[in-house]
Amino acid sequence: MARWLAYPAALDYGAVMSAFPDDIFTEPSDVDPDTLANLGPLRRLAGEWQSAKGVDLNPKADGPERREYIENMLFEPIDPQANGPQLLYGLRYHVHINTPEEDITFHDQVGHWLWEPVTGLVMQTLSIPRGQVAIAGGRAAEGDDRLVVTAERGSTEYGICSTAFLEHAFRTDRYQLELTFNADGTISYVSETTLVVRGQGPFIHRDVNTLTKIKEPTPNPLKQILAARQSA
C-alpha cells in the first residue's frame, strides 16, 4: 500500500474544504504501481461478470414495464491516478445489457470505480449514450461486503448531468447504487434512479441483478510493463 498521508482520514470533502493541504500540486512519490493490491473494497469487483437474471422496472406511457435482461460487466484495473496529493486507485468498467427477446443493446454504460485509500472515499462515474453522465460517491472500508454510492441533481460534487430533452421528459433527481459481495462469490446490486416523468410525476426506476464472475482480471498497464522489464 502507498504510505503517504496528505490530509486527515476523516475528511468530509463537502464540509471541510479548509482541511485540504496548502500544497495542491505535489504528487505522492512512493506510489505502489500494483492497482489490484490497492483497490480496497473494490478489489473483488475486478474481472468479468455475467448474469441472465436481471430485472428492470421502467416507466412507459401505459404504466410501469417489467423487463428481464442479460448482463455482462467488465472491470479492468487502471494505473494509479493523482490529483496533486490526492491518490486514487480504480477500475475502468463497461456494462452491456440485452434482453432475451431482442438483439439490440438494451443498456450500455461505461465509467470508472475509484477508491481513495486515505479517506475511504468510493466513487462511481458513469456515462450512458442517451446524453447523461453522473458521478456518485460514498464511503467504505477495506473488506466491506456492501457499498452504497449516491448522486443528486444539482450537486457540484456527486451530481447528475442530462441533455435538455431528458431534463424535460425524464428528469433524473437522484441515483443510488447498492452493491453487495455475497458469501458464495457472486455480486448483487440494486440500482434506484428517481425520475420525474413529464405528465406522470415521480417514478423509481429500479434494476436488480446477481452476477457470477467468469474471468479474473489482468494487472494494470504499469504493473505489466514493470513486470515485463524485470523479467527481461
N, C-alpha and C positions, 0 to 999 in steps of 0.2 A: 504493500500500500504506500501511496505517497505520504511523506512525513511532514509536509508543510502545514502551517496553520495561520491563515491570514486574518481571520476575523472570527468572532465568537460562534461556537457551535449552535447556540440557542437563538441565533439571529432571526428576527422576523423581518423579512425584506420590506414588507409594506409599511411597517410601523416604525422601524428604527433605521432610517436611511443614514443617520449620523454614525451608525456603528460600522459602516463600510470603511476600509482603510484609506488613509490620505493618499497613499501611493496607488493609483489606479492603473498604472502602466506595467509595473514589474511583474513578469510571469514567474511561476514556481520553477526552480531549477532542478529539482530531484524527482521528476515525474516518472512513475512506473509506466513503461510502454505497453504493458500487458493489460488490455482493456478487460478481458474476461475475468481477470483476477481482481478487478476493482469495481465491479458493477453493483456491489451491494445487493439489495433486494431484487435487482433486475437480472441477476446472473441466470436464474432459472428460465427466463424468457428466451435466452439466446438459442437460436436454431430454427427449425421449420416445423410448423404445426398444421394439422388438418382436422376437419370435422364435417359431418353431413347432418348435424343435429341442431343447427341454428334456427332460432325463431325470431321473426321480425314483426313488430306491430306498428303500422304506419297509417297516416291519415289519407283518406280518399273522400271524394265528393259524397258518396253514399254512406260514409261512416268508416270506422277503423277496419283495416285489412290485415289479416294474419298470413304471413308467408314463411315457409320453411326454406332454409338455404344451406348451401355447401360453401365452406370457407377454407381458405389457405392463408396462413400467416408466415412471413419470413422475417426473422430478426437477425441482423448481421452486426457484429461489433465494429465500431468506428475508432479511429485514433483519438487519444485524449485531446480535449479542446480547452483552451484557456481564454478567458476574458480578463486580461490583466492577471490579477492574483486569484481570480475565481477559476477553479479547475473542475471540469465536467468529464465524466465517462458516459458512454452511451451506446445505443443500438439504433441503426437505421432499419426501418421496417416497411413492409408492403403487405397490405391486406387486399385479397381478391376474393370476391363472393359471386357465386352463381346460384340459380335456383334449379331444382330438378326438371322443371318444365320448359326452361328457356336456356339457350346457349349464350345469349348476350350477357355481358357483365351486369350484375345487379348492383354491385357496390365496389368501388376502387378507392383505396386510401393509402397515402404514403406519409412518412414523417419520421420523427425520432423519439425514442425514450431516453431521458437524460437523468443522471444521478450525480449529485454533489456530495461527496463523502463527508466533507467538513460540517455541513449543516443538516444533512438528511433530506435535502430538497429532492423531490422527484418531479420530473416534468414530462409531459407528452405533447409533442407538436403534431398537428395533423393537417392534411390538405386533401380535399376531395374535388374531383373535376366537375363540380357543379358551381364553382365560384365561391368556395368557402374555405376558410382556414381558421385554426384555433390553436391556442397554447393553454394547456391545463396543468395545474400544479397541485402538489400535496406534500405530505411528509411521511417518511418511513425510516425504519431501522434495518440494518443488515439482518437477514433471517426472517423478516416479517412474511407471514403467509397471506397477507391481504394488503392490497394497495388501492387507494382511492385518490383520484385526481379530478379537479373541477375547473370549469371555466364559466365566465359570465359575460354576457353582452355589456359593453361599456367599460369593462375593466381595462386598464392600460398595462396590467401585469399578466394576468391569466384571463384572456379575453377571446372574443369571437368576432370575426370579420366576414361579412357576406356581401354578395352582389346586391344591387338595387332591387332586382326582382325578388330575390329571396327575402329581403327586408320587407318588401311589400306584401308578399303572398304567404311566406312560411318563415316568419321571423323567429330566429333562434335566440332565446333568452338565457338558457343555461344548458350546460353539458356536464355530465358526471359519468365516470367510468370506474366501476369497482371490479378489480381483478383479484382472483383467488388462486393460490397454488395449492392444489389438492394433494392429499396424502398418497394417492395412487400414481402421482406423477403427471396427471392431467392439469390443465388450467381451465378455469371458468371465468366468464365475465358477465356483468350486467351493465349495459350502456343505456342511459336515460337522457334524452335530449328534450328539453322543454321548448315546444314550439307555440307560436301564436298564429293559427291558421286563419287567413282572411275569410270572414263570413262564418267561421265556426268557433273561434276563441282558442283557449289554451288546450294543448294536446301533449301527452307524454309519449314520444317516440321511443320505443323500447326494443333493444336487441339483447338476446341471451344465447350463450353457447358454451359448450365444453369441448376442448380440443386436445388431441393427443400428439405428442412430439414424434415426428417421423425422421428427423435428421438433426444431428448435432452440429454446432457452429464451427466455423474455421476461425483462426485468430485474426485480429485486426491487421490492416496492411503493414503498419510499422513493425509490429511484432513479427510478422512473417519475413520482412526484409532483414531485421536484425538476426533472426534465427538462421536464415539462408547465409548471411555474411559470416556468422560464427561457424557454420558447418563447412564453409568453403575451404 
